[in-house]
Amino acid sequence: MKYFKPDFELQHFSNITEDWIKTNRVQTIFSDLDSTLATHDLPGGNDLEAWIQMLKDQNVQLVIASNNNQARVDRFCKPYGIIGFGKCKKPSASEIRKHMTNLGAKDETTIFLGDQLFTDVWCGKNVGIRTVLVHPIGQEHEPIQIVIKRKIESWIKKRW
């Protein structure tokens, strides 16, 4: 069970502040997309735009790592001027490790941000980087398979 336990659990992505970044020596954030940064299949809000600008001001690279298709990732990333990868096969580490290598991201200064234990946290653990679990955004719009996974995740969280 502890393999699914994140290194950090925060309410919202915006809790990753300038001070948090400095304290935790973060230079790269690999982040899930749907329900982590935006409601499933929707663009992000003004809070996301401000957060991305803060990351850029701090020279922190945000990289979207989604199991969704590349078209969804591209539609999301383009307005913010960030890079993203679809079909990442989370929780497998291979795609994330490949992208980290290509970007020059180091394990000790990279975190994985997400809203799910079975894809995001597990993936970050498989890669060997720190993980941050956030509460999901827009749960009322999630597909049924995610709703079912959340029930199992809740059971696991009670056993930490």
ZAGUKE-705298 format. One line per field, with one value per residue: residue number from 1; residue in three letters; x, y, z of N, C-alpha, C, O in turn. Coordinates in nm, 4 decimals. Layout:
! ZAGUKE-705298
seq: NUM_...
type: ALA_...
nxx: X_...
nyy: Y_...
nzz: Z_...
caxx: X_...
cayy: Y_...
cazz: Z_...
cxx: X_...
cyy: Y_...
czz: Z_...
oxx: X_...
oyy: Y_...
ozz: Z_...
! end
This chain:
! ZAGUKE-705298
seq: 1_2_3_4_5_6_7_8_9_10_11_12_13_14_15_16_17_18_19_20_21_22_23_24_25_26_27_28_29_30_31_32_33_34_35_36_37_38_39_40_41_42_43_44_45_46_47_48_49_50_51_52_53_54_55_56_57_58_59_60_61_62_63_64_65_66_67_68_69_70_71_72_73_74_75_76_77_78_79_80_81_82_83_84_85_86_87_88_89_90_91_92_93_94_95_96_97_98_99_100_101_102_103_104_105_106_107_108_109_110_111_112_113_114_115_116_117_118_119_120_121_122_123_124_125_126_127_128_129_130_131_132_133_134_135_136_137_138_139_140_141_142_143_144_145_146_147_148_149_150_151_152_153_154_155_156_157_158_159_160
type: MET_LYS_TYR_PHE_LYS_PRO_ASP_PHE_GLU_LEU_GLN_HIS_PHE_SER_ASN_ILE_THR_GLU_ASP_TRP_ILE_LYS_THR_ASN_ARG_VAL_GLN_THR_ILE_PHE_SER_ASP_LEU_ASP_SER_THR_LEU_ALA_THR_HIS_ASP_LEU_PRO_GLY_GLY_ASN_ASP_LEU_GLU_ALA_TRP_ILE_GLN_MET_LEU_LYS_ASP_GLN_ASN_VAL_GLN_LEU_VAL_ILE_ALA_SER_ASN_ASN_ASN_GLN_ALA_ARG_VAL_ASP_ARG_PHE_CYS_LYS_PRO_TYR_GLY_ILE_ILE_GLY_PHE_GLY_LYS_CYS_LYS_LYS_PRO_SER_ALA_SER_GLU_ILE_ARG_LYS_HIS_MET_THR_ASN_LEU_GLY_ALA_LYS_ASP_GLU_THR_THR_ILE_PHE_LEU_GLY_ASP_GLN_LEU_PHE_THR_ASP_VAL_TRP_CYS_GLY_LYS_ASN_VAL_GLY_ILE_ARG_THR_VAL_LEU_VAL_HIS_PRO_ILE_GLY_GLN_GLU_HIS_GLU_PRO_ILE_GLN_ILE_VAL_ILE_LYS_ARG_LYS_ILE_GLU_SER_TRP_ILE_LYS_LYS_ARG_TRP
nxx: 0.0814_0.1999_0.3453_0.1797_0.1493_0.1773_0.4577_0.3943_0.0845_-0.1498_-0.4045_-0.4645_-0.3286_-0.2270_-0.1261_0.1336_0.3613_0.5753_0.7492_0.7234_0.8324_1.0995_1.1773_1.1582_1.3312_1.2627_1.2794_1.1652_0.8414_0.6525_0.3352_0.0103_-0.2877_-0.5928_-0.8322_-0.6354_-0.5022_-0.7046_-1.0591_-1.1897_-1.1291_-1.1553_-1.0425_-0.7936_-0.8395_-0.8343_-0.6816_-0.5015_-0.3583_-0.2275_-0.0723_0.0956_0.2391_0.3749_0.5389_0.6983_0.8246_0.9830_1.1605_1.0885_1.0203_0.7254_0.5771_0.3445_0.2129_0.0291_-0.2169_-0.4037_-0.5047_-0.2759_-0.3781_-0.5638_-0.3840_-0.2199_-0.4086_-0.4584_-0.2024_-0.0960_-0.2090_-0.0821_0.1844_0.3425_0.5023_0.3871_0.2997_0.1171_-0.0466_0.1171_0.1362_0.1115_0.0893_0.3515_0.7015_0.8613_0.8056_0.7991_1.0545_1.2067_1.1295_1.2184_1.4962_1.5449_1.4810_1.6631_1.6048_1.6492_1.6413_1.6395_1.5426_1.2985_0.9456_0.6447_0.3210_-0.0150_-0.3574_-0.4361_-0.3838_-0.3232_-0.2242_-0.0747_0.0722_0.1805_0.3228_0.5162_0.6544_0.7516_0.9251_1.1047_1.1003_0.9966_0.6575_0.3450_0.0280_-0.2830_-0.6111_-0.8834_-0.9985_-1.3136_-1.4727_-1.7305_-1.7468_-1.6106_-1.5140_-1.6742_-1.4959_-1.2941_-1.4295_-1.4862_-1.2229_-1.1532_-1.2990_-1.1683_-0.9167_-0.9781_-1.0232_-0.7645_-0.6243_-0.7251_-0.5829_-0.3227
nyy: -0.1209_0.1224_0.1852_0.3194_0.5546_0.9002_1.1315_1.3876_1.5397_1.7494_2.0027_2.1315_2.2084_2.4674_2.4975_2.4400_2.6500_2.9403_2.9479_2.6811_2.5447_2.6345_2.5431_2.2684_2.2236_2.2146_2.1756_2.0727_1.9766_1.7044_1.6566_1.5220_1.5684_1.5810_1.6303_1.6944_1.9367_2.0555_2.0363_1.7284_1.6870_1.9615_2.3058_2.4761_2.6980_3.0495_3.0438_2.8413_2.9476_3.1642_3.0189_2.8683_3.0776_3.1686_2.9444_2.9587_3.2046_3.1267_2.9643_2.6964_2.4016_2.2937_1.9964_1.8232_1.5069_1.2676_1.0059_1.0355_1.1079_1.2433_1.4638_1.5842_1.6603_1.8400_2.0412_2.1417_2.2265_2.4137_2.6890_2.7739_2.7606_2.5403_2.2156_1.8864_1.5421_1.2806_0.9592_0.8244_0.5884_0.5473_0.3515_0.2866_0.3390_0.3902_0.5731_0.8236_0.8318_0.8355_1.0859_1.2521_1.2130_1.3147_1.5818_1.6553_1.6427_1.6007_1.3409_1.4162_1.6759_1.6749_1.6363_1.4366_1.5177_1.4630_1.3337_1.0764_0.7628_0.5119_0.5642_0.8142_0.8594_0.6027_0.5829_0.7901_0.6832_0.4488_0.5623_0.6758_0.9244_1.2080_1.2340_1.4043_1.4250_1.5532_1.6787_1.5800_1.7750_1.8845_1.6425_1.5611_1.5356_1.3140_1.0099_0.6867_0.4734_0.6017_0.6958_0.4546_0.3687_0.5633_0.4924_0.2596_0.3690_0.5321_0.3398_0.2382_0.4652_0.4896_0.3000_0.3826
nzz: 0.0000_0.0685_-0.1507_-0.3168_-0.1898_-0.1974_-0.2031_-0.1325_-0.0469_-0.1696_-0.1763_-0.4205_-0.7443_-0.7409_-0.4892_-0.5058_-0.4733_-0.5226_-0.2995_-0.2127_-0.4277_-0.4165_-0.1607_-0.1987_-0.4047_-0.6875_-1.0342_-1.2598_-1.3561_-1.4150_-1.5212_-1.4860_-1.6795_-1.7232_-1.4734_-1.2973_-1.3675_-1.5057_-1.5663_-1.6850_-2.0265_-2.0815_-2.1257_-1.9222_-1.6370_-1.5315_-1.3005_-1.3524_-1.5659_-1.4397_-1.2583_-1.4274_-1.5410_-1.3136_-1.2691_-1.4996_-1.4497_-1.2405_-1.3618_-1.3883_-1.5491_-1.6916_-1.7833_-1.9628_-1.9040_-2.0189_-2.0352_-2.2197_-2.5618_-2.8102_-2.9474_-2.7682_-2.5682_-2.7117_-2.7796_-2.5278_-2.4365_-2.6235_-2.6025_-2.3688_-2.4179_-2.3506_-2.3280_-2.4103_-2.3701_-2.5047_-2.4645_-2.2705_-2.1328_-1.8573_-1.5633_-1.6394_-1.6524_-1.8712_-2.0922_-1.9603_-1.8474_-2.0831_-2.1893_-1.9832_-2.0027_-2.2612_-2.2164_-2.0312_-1.7622_-1.4140_-1.1702_-0.8956_-0.8941_-1.0079_-1.0131_-1.0016_-1.0759_-1.0007_-0.9992_-0.9460_-0.7883_-0.9092_-1.1616_-1.1829_-0.9310_-0.8953_-1.1346_-1.1060_-0.8856_-1.0038_-1.1891_-1.0175_-0.8988_-0.6956_-0.5804_-0.6175_-0.5015_-0.5906_-0.5102_-0.7126_-0.9914_-1.0985_-1.0721_-1.1332_-1.4039_-1.4877_-1.6581_-1.6261_-1.5632_-1.4254_-1.2032_-1.0745_-1.0201_-0.8349_-0.6086_-0.5273_-0.4800_-0.2605_-0.0645_-0.0398_0.0526_0.3109_0.4437_0.4767
caxx: 0.0000_0.2809_0.3959_0.0856_0.1428_0.2588_0.5501_0.3209_-0.0565_-0.1945_-0.5432_-0.4790_-0.1980_-0.1803_-0.0545_0.2749_0.3911_0.7155_0.8219_0.7228_0.9289_1.2351_1.2008_1.1700_1.4301_1.1964_1.3111_1.0795_0.7186_0.5746_0.2006_-0.1094_-0.3700_-0.7344_-0.8668_-0.5225_-0.4873_-0.8297_-1.1689_-1.1728_-1.1542_-1.1786_-0.9205_-0.7729_-0.8967_-0.7422_-0.5877_-0.3960_-0.2762_-0.1418_0.0225_0.1951_0.3263_0.4621_0.6404_0.7921_0.9027_1.0771_1.2397_1.0462_0.9585_0.6054_0.5639_0.2232_0.2316_-0.1079_-0.2523_-0.4999_-0.4448_-0.1895_-0.4595_-0.6127_-0.2688_-0.1803_-0.5099_-0.4399_-0.0702_-0.0641_-0.2346_0.0061_0.3227_0.4142_0.5090_0.3121_0.3059_0.0025_-0.0205_0.2381_0.1322_0.1237_0.2000_0.4830_0.8018_0.9459_0.7833_0.8393_1.2012_1.2564_1.1099_1.3103_1.6304_1.5493_1.4711_1.7710_1.5484_1.7185_1.5513_1.6322_1.4753_1.1754_0.8320_0.5300_0.1987_-0.1340_-0.4739_-0.4700_-0.2808_-0.2882_-0.1525_0.0215_0.1638_0.2513_0.4178_0.6268_0.7313_0.8229_1.0340_1.2009_1.0970_0.8973_0.5210_0.2518_-0.1120_-0.3781_-0.7513_-0.9274_-1.0784_-1.4270_-1.5062_-1.8640_-1.7347_-1.5178_-1.5668_-1.7113_-1.3810_-1.2216_-1.5136_-1.4638_-1.0868_-1.1496_-1.3509_-1.0592_-0.8145_-1.0257_-0.9995_-0.6197_-0.5854_-0.7639_-0.4876_-0.1893
cayy: 0.0000_0.2436_0.2156_0.4132_0.6762_1.0066_1.2026_1.5057_1.5447_1.8885_2.0226_2.1845_2.2346_2.6014_2.4900_2.4381_2.7925_2.9783_2.9015_2.5344_2.5060_2.6598_2.4535_2.1307_2.2228_2.1621_2.2408_2.0160_1.9122_1.6242_1.6627_1.4712_1.6764_1.5799_1.6241_1.7457_2.0777_2.1033_1.9411_1.6316_1.7308_2.1057_2.3854_2.5228_2.8274_3.1598_3.0040_2.7624_3.0404_3.2362_2.9227_2.8395_3.1956_3.1659_2.8426_3.0137_3.3075_3.0564_2.8754_2.5584_2.3510_2.2112_1.9022_1.7440_1.3640_1.2182_0.8834_1.0763_1.1147_1.3586_1.5779_1.6491_1.7224_1.9555_2.1471_2.1987_2.2870_2.5222_2.8251_2.8058_2.7545_2.4349_2.0914_1.7775_1.4132_1.1929_0.8145_0.8008_0.4502_0.5437_0.3804_0.2460_0.4456_0.4014_0.6974_0.9385_0.8283_0.8788_1.2308_1.3157_1.2082_1.4089_1.7193_1.6798_1.6535_1.5173_1.2771_1.4863_1.8062_1.6537_1.5764_1.3958_1.5751_1.4006_1.3175_0.9355_0.6750_0.3998_0.6063_0.9220_0.8321_0.4791_0.6138_0.8634_0.5875_0.3622_0.6408_0.7035_1.0666_1.2422_1.2418_1.4964_1.3924_1.6617_1.6403_1.5948_1.8896_1.8520_1.4997_1.5336_1.5150_1.2050_0.8850_0.5876_0.3943_0.6828_0.6947_0.3245_0.3702_0.6520_0.4162_0.1712_0.4574_0.5733_0.2258_0.2324_0.5814_0.4628_0.2048_0.4409
cazz: 0.0000_0.0768_-0.2837_-0.3775_-0.1083_-0.2565_-0.1145_-0.0875_-0.0834_-0.1660_-0.2168_-0.5566_-0.8068_-0.7042_-0.3615_-0.5419_-0.4812_-0.5396_-0.1806_-0.2137_-0.5311_-0.3661_-0.0481_-0.2464_-0.5129_-0.8076_-1.1610_-1.3636_-1.3104_-1.5081_-1.4660_-1.5505_-1.7342_-1.6858_-1.3318_-1.2190_-1.4015_-1.5661_-1.5722_-1.7936_-2.1649_-2.0924_-2.1058_-1.7851_-1.5997_-1.5057_-1.1952_-1.4173_-1.6440_-1.3444_-1.2024_-1.5307_-1.5516_-1.1959_-1.2948_-1.5990_-1.3814_-1.1523_-1.4481_-1.3678_-1.6709_-1.6777_-1.8947_-1.9494_-1.9300_-2.0128_-2.1070_-2.3209_-2.6948_-2.8335_-2.9913_-2.6463_-2.5034_-2.7926_-2.7626_-2.3952_-2.4188_-2.7168_-2.5522_-2.2569_-2.4616_-2.2784_-2.4040_-2.3507_-2.4361_-2.4870_-2.4715_-2.1900_-2.0805_-1.7114_-1.4719_-1.6886_-1.6409_-1.9905_-2.1679_-1.8778_-1.8393_-2.2145_-2.2002_-1.8875_-2.0610_-2.3739_-2.1652_-1.9360_-1.6272_-1.3164_-1.0737_-0.7675_-0.9059_-1.0848_-0.9425_-1.0819_-1.0197_-1.0559_-0.9128_-0.9305_-0.7315_-0.9953_-1.2820_-1.1601_-0.8202_-0.9264_-1.2409_-1.0457_-0.8047_-1.0987_-1.2478_-0.9109_-0.8635_-0.5934_-0.6322_-0.5534_-0.5291_-0.5658_-0.5169_-0.8521_-1.0363_-1.1860_-1.0669_-1.1890_-1.5488_-1.5129_-1.7141_-1.5253_-1.5190_-1.3267_-1.0834_-1.0098_-0.9650_-0.7175_-0.4949_-0.4843_-0.4231_-0.1289_0.0235_-0.0165_0.1344_0.4499_0.4992_0.4867
cxx: 0.0855_0.3414_0.3053_0.0777_0.2340_0.3550_0.4842_0.1754_-0.1043_-0.3386_-0.5546_-0.3401_-0.1406_-0.1161_0.0949_0.3111_0.5397_0.7987_0.8323_0.8272_1.0720_1.2699_1.2294_1.2611_1.3734_1.2356_1.2223_0.9592_0.6582_0.4359_0.0990_-0.1902_-0.5113_-0.7543_-0.7521_-0.5078_-0.6152_-0.9362_-1.1519_-1.2203_-1.1866_-1.0465_-0.9087_-0.8352_-0.7898_-0.6399_-0.4722_-0.3022_-0.1784_-0.0347_0.1329_0.2907_0.4228_0.5734_0.7451_0.8822_1.0098_1.1688_1.2133_0.9757_0.8409_0.5908_0.4378_0.2538_0.0967_-0.1220_-0.3550_-0.4286_-0.3663_-0.2689_-0.5142_-0.4990_-0.2262_-0.2785_-0.4931_-0.3109_-0.0470_-0.0921_-0.1386_0.1542_0.4055_0.4160_0.4306_0.3178_0.1813_0.0473_0.1057_0.2436_0.1556_0.0400_0.3377_0.5786_0.8712_0.9282_0.8297_0.9911_1.2618_1.2453_1.1999_1.4511_1.6440_1.5483_1.5847_1.7222_1.6188_1.6200_1.5310_1.5630_1.3454_1.0694_0.7278_0.4047_0.0777_-0.2433_-0.5100_-0.3517_-0.2305_-0.2198_-0.0409_0.1217_0.2459_0.3567_0.5395_0.7157_0.8120_0.9423_1.1435_1.2094_0.9889_0.7603_0.4372_0.1109_-0.1975_-0.5200_-0.8014_-1.0154_-1.1926_-1.4665_-1.6411_-1.8608_-1.6466_-1.5870_-1.5865_-1.5919_-1.2976_-1.2989_-1.4919_-1.3240_-1.0784_-1.2015_-1.2430_-0.9475_-0.8520_-1.0002_-0.8506_-0.5752_-0.6170_-0.6640_-0.3444_-0.1499
cyy: 0.1270_0.2810_0.3159_0.5445_0.7827_1.0668_1.3262_1.4904_1.6870_1.8971_2.0487_2.2106_2.3687_2.6062_2.4686_2.5817_2.8155_2.9280_2.7494_2.4822_2.5223_2.5629_2.3117_2.1166_2.1604_2.2451_2.1929_1.9508_1.8363_1.6164_1.5920_1.5915_1.6744_1.5483_1.6654_1.8958_2.1383_1.9945_1.8547_1.6878_1.8791_2.1802_2.4260_2.6593_2.9329_3.1252_2.9229_2.8533_3.1156_3.1434_2.8888_2.9565_3.2015_3.0628_2.8947_3.1190_3.2459_2.9603_2.7278_2.5134_2.2608_2.1274_1.8196_1.5999_1.2961_1.0833_0.9135_1.0830_1.2449_1.4817_1.6548_1.7241_1.8478_2.0715_2.2175_2.2805_2.4126_2.6618_2.8685_2.8044_2.6537_2.3086_1.9821_1.6529_1.3333_1.0476_0.7756_0.6629_0.4430_0.4282_0.3328_0.3658_0.4773_0.5326_0.8194_0.9451_0.8773_1.0310_1.3061_1.3218_1.3102_1.5543_1.7540_1.6961_1.5543_1.4639_1.3620_1.6224_1.7969_1.5917_1.5316_1.4396_1.5075_1.3823_1.1711_0.8550_0.5737_0.4384_0.7031_0.8921_0.7067_0.5026_0.6860_0.7736_0.4939_0.4334_0.6664_0.8500_1.0902_1.2629_1.3366_1.4586_1.5133_1.6078_1.6673_1.7172_1.8370_1.7070_1.4661_1.5078_1.3954_1.0821_0.7813_0.5063_0.4701_0.6848_0.5650_0.3195_0.4546_0.5807_0.3231_0.2545_0.5015_0.4637_0.2173_0.3456_0.5585_0.3705_0.2576_0.4538
czz: 0.0000_-0.0584_-0.3558_-0.3005_-0.1678_-0.1535_-0.0555_-0.1291_-0.0611_-0.2140_-0.3672_-0.6138_-0.7641_-0.5656_-0.3837_-0.5744_-0.5061_-0.4207_-0.1773_-0.3118_-0.4807_-0.2537_-0.0947_-0.3684_-0.6418_-0.9300_-1.2750_-1.2986_-1.4277_-1.4464_-1.5538_-1.5968_-1.6765_-1.5383_-1.2403_-1.2412_-1.4567_-1.5559_-1.6972_-1.9279_-2.1818_-2.0795_-1.9585_-1.7627_-1.5779_-1.3982_-1.2536_-1.4953_-1.5529_-1.2871_-1.3026_-1.5471_-1.4335_-1.2164_-1.3935_-1.5353_-1.2913_-1.2290_-1.4189_-1.4949_-1.6361_-1.8037_-1.8703_-1.9907_-1.9095_-2.0824_-2.2159_-2.4570_-2.7136_-2.8757_-2.8704_-2.5775_-2.5801_-2.7781_-2.6288_-2.3866_-2.5021_-2.6604_-2.4410_-2.2960_-2.3834_-2.3646_-2.3328_-2.4364_-2.4028_-2.4941_-2.3938_-2.1243_-1.9297_-1.6582_-1.5183_-1.6849_-1.7724_-2.0670_-2.0892_-1.8695_-1.9700_-2.2281_-2.1023_-1.9440_-2.1729_-2.3278_-2.0687_-1.7928_-1.5345_-1.2125_-0.9486_-0.7741_-0.9865_-0.9953_-1.0444_-1.0088_-1.0828_-0.9530_-0.8862_-0.8767_-0.8331_-1.1247_-1.2437_-1.0488_-0.8497_-1.0343_-1.1841_-0.9621_-0.8950_-1.1619_-1.1442_-0.8749_-0.7572_-0.6580_-0.5488_-0.5983_-0.4960_-0.5731_-0.6589_-0.8747_-1.1229_-1.1884_-1.1300_-1.3391_-1.5848_-1.5730_-1.6026_-1.4759_-1.4151_-1.1953_-1.0049_-0.9464_-0.8383_-0.5926_-0.4391_-0.4198_-0.2817_-0.0261_0.0593_0.0757_0.2822_0.5181_0.5083_0.6314
oxx: 0.0483_0.3838_0.3499_0.0066_0.3533_0.3349_0.5139_0.1464_-0.1004_-0.3874_-0.6433_-0.2449_-0.0190_-0.0578_0.1737_0.2941_0.6190_0.9065_0.9372_0.9005_1.1556_1.3795_1.3140_1.2676_1.4300_1.2262_1.2055_0.9717_0.6178_0.4211_0.1014_-0.1624_-0.5453_-0.6996_-0.7694_-0.5016_-0.6320_-0.9057_-1.1059_-1.3350_-1.2398_-0.9489_-1.0033_-0.8777_-0.6713_-0.5257_-0.3582_-0.1803_-0.0604_0.0801_0.2503_0.4108_0.5398_0.6892_0.8652_1.0021_1.1148_1.2450_1.3043_0.8830_0.8549_0.5919_0.4264_0.3118_0.0555_-0.0484_-0.3890_-0.3070_-0.3877_-0.2300_-0.5114_-0.5162_-0.1991_-0.2371_-0.5118_-0.3116_0.0156_-0.0044_-0.1166_0.2397_0.5226_0.3410_0.4110_0.3379_0.1444_0.1624_0.1907_0.3457_0.2120_-0.0722_0.4327_0.5389_0.9345_1.0271_0.8928_1.0496_1.3586_1.3392_1.2519_1.5179_1.7426_1.6078_1.5998_1.7908_1.6443_1.5270_1.4185_1.5282_1.2896_1.0990_0.7228_0.3839_0.0693_-0.2249_-0.6043_-0.2365_-0.1100_-0.1623_0.0761_0.2427_0.3676_0.4671_0.6531_0.8382_0.9276_1.0470_1.2611_1.3125_0.9030_0.7493_0.4548_0.0794_-0.1867_-0.5454_-0.7644_-1.0947_-1.1704_-1.4919_-1.6621_-1.9602_-1.6116_-1.7030_-1.5223_-1.5864_-1.2375_-1.2392_-1.4807_-1.3080_-1.0050_-1.1528_-1.2286_-0.8909_-0.7663_-0.9599_-0.8152_-0.4963_-0.5426_-0.6617_-0.2539_-0.0403
oyy: 0.2272_0.3948_0.3881_0.6362_0.7594_1.0539_1.3653_1.4342_1.7389_1.8084_1.9949_2.2323_2.3830_2.7079_2.4783_2.6286_2.7214_2.8717_2.6947_2.3878_2.4341_2.5068_2.2427_2.0095_2.0659_2.3678_2.2627_1.8790_1.8961_1.5740_1.6007_1.7044_1.7563_1.4512_1.6711_1.9730_2.2603_1.8765_1.9019_1.7304_1.9188_2.1251_2.4113_2.7268_2.9099_3.1709_2.9352_2.8367_3.1288_3.1842_2.8817_2.9363_3.2356_3.0899_2.8770_3.1230_3.3061_2.8846_2.6451_2.5790_2.1643_2.1792_1.7531_1.5742_1.2705_1.0516_0.8258_1.0657_1.3430_1.5937_1.7779_1.8379_1.9511_2.1868_2.3388_2.3921_2.5075_2.7476_2.9881_2.8427_2.6773_2.2969_1.9858_1.6582_1.3201_1.0172_0.7027_0.6258_0.3457_0.4090_0.3391_0.4792_0.5822_0.5966_0.9090_1.0526_0.9533_1.0970_1.4126_1.4248_1.3836_1.6404_1.8697_1.7569_1.4398_1.5336_1.3777_1.6787_1.8985_1.5058_1.5810_1.4032_1.4964_1.4114_1.1437_0.8765_0.5508_0.3524_0.6755_0.8989_0.7059_0.4486_0.6471_0.7854_0.4634_0.3730_0.6774_0.8965_1.0055_1.3035_1.3486_1.4602_1.5698_1.5042_1.7683_1.7566_1.7540_1.6520_1.3535_1.4632_1.3779_1.0538_0.7886_0.4728_0.4088_0.6762_0.5674_0.2724_0.4209_0.6060_0.3100_0.2152_0.5074_0.4922_0.1922_0.3231_0.6039_0.3640_0.1826_0.5011
ozz: -0.0611_-0.0785_-0.4450_-0.3418_-0.1867_-0.0327_0.0574_-0.2347_0.0504_-0.2840_-0.4335_-0.5388_-0.7522_-0.5283_-0.2896_-0.6869_-0.5099_-0.4398_-0.1433_-0.2824_-0.5000_-0.2516_-0.0378_-0.4287_-0.6967_-0.9293_-1.3749_-1.1993_-1.5274_-1.3317_-1.6766_-1.5564_-1.5912_-1.4861_-1.1185_-1.1455_-1.4546_-1.5392_-1.8012_-1.9421_-2.2855_-2.0285_-1.8812_-1.8565_-1.6021_-1.4032_-1.2087_-1.4903_-1.5855_-1.2693_-1.2660_-1.5652_-1.4510_-1.1849_-1.3733_-1.5628_-1.2688_-1.1687_-1.4242_-1.5423_-1.5610_-1.9154_-1.7673_-2.0963_-1.7963_-2.1758_-2.2952_-2.4650_-2.6423_-2.8426_-2.8699_-2.5338_-2.5189_-2.7658_-2.6186_-2.3346_-2.4550_-2.6697_-2.4218_-2.2162_-2.3534_-2.4615_-2.2113_-2.5578_-2.2861_-2.5253_-2.4451_-2.0663_-1.8796_-1.7050_-1.4404_-1.7114_-1.7840_-2.1027_-2.1452_-1.8831_-1.9681_-2.2724_-2.1355_-1.9340_-2.1792_-2.3925_-2.0295_-1.7107_-1.5715_-1.1722_-0.9012_-0.6703_-1.0279_-0.9122_-1.1570_-0.8930_-1.2051_-0.8348_-0.8119_-0.9145_-0.8436_-1.1915_-1.2702_-1.0706_-0.8307_-1.0264_-1.2112_-0.9664_-0.8657_-1.1853_-1.1789_-0.8261_-0.7327_-0.7737_-0.4275_-0.7172_-0.3872_-0.6345_-0.7188_-0.7892_-1.2110_-1.2956_-1.1751_-1.3963_-1.7015_-1.5430_-1.4979_-1.3576_-1.3269_-1.0879_-0.8823_-0.8338_-0.7453_-0.4824_-0.3176_-0.3177_-0.1936_0.0867_0.1745_0.1675_0.3691_0.6411_0.5447_0.6615
! end
